[in-house]
Amino acid sequence: MGRTITVEGMSCEHCERSVEEALEGVDGATGASANRESGSATVEGDVDPDALVRAVEEAGYAASA
């Protein structure tokens, strides 16, 4: 099962990687992919959407599920 969330504030490849690393650290996540062009990130695994938003916000970006 995968989930896609909206992420605001990514402007470069480093930003994408920071978001991916934050999301991969969420319990149940088996992989993550962020895209600054679409302003979104997709996470694979059985994850709580609120936990995804918190992880991205803690990494310094705005997010919504």
Secondary structure, 3 states (H helix, E strand, C coil): CEEEEEEECCCCHHHHHHHHHHHHCCCCEEEEEEECCCCEEEEEECCCHHHHHHHHHHCCCEEEC
